[in-house]
Amino acid sequence: MSGMPMRARALGAAGGALLALLAGCDRSDLRSPAQTLTSTAGTVEVQCVGHSKIVILGSHPYGGYTAETIVRGPTYQASLRFSSPTANDFKVFLHCTDGEPYLDELEVEDSTLNRA
């Protein structure tokens, strides 16, 4: 038994078999429940895949905006753009950290808008 790792030795044969089974598990395809994140120009429904990938499930622009998905995922950073002919656009970047989704946005100033 001297060649067995300390943890497996402490758990016994059944515990060692369980550890070996779990060590081979690929948990990268686990999906968290869908969540809705809010930006200035609309909402985005997303889902984390594993601990660090994200997929955009849908988007719901507020009045006057349209949504265009740039990178849907699953990926490490998904993105979309909310556009409006009468207001500044917003680029939205989404990512997951430890299975939790996060949203960052960048306001894109439209120089063609008439500013009083």
Buried (B, 14 or more C-beta within 10 A) or exposed (E): EEEEEEEBBEBEEEEBEEBEEEEEEEEEEEEBEEBEBEBEBBBBBBBBBBBBBBBBBEBEBBEEBBBEBEBEBBBEBBBBBBBBEEBBBBBBBBBBEEBEBEBEBEEEEBEEEEEE
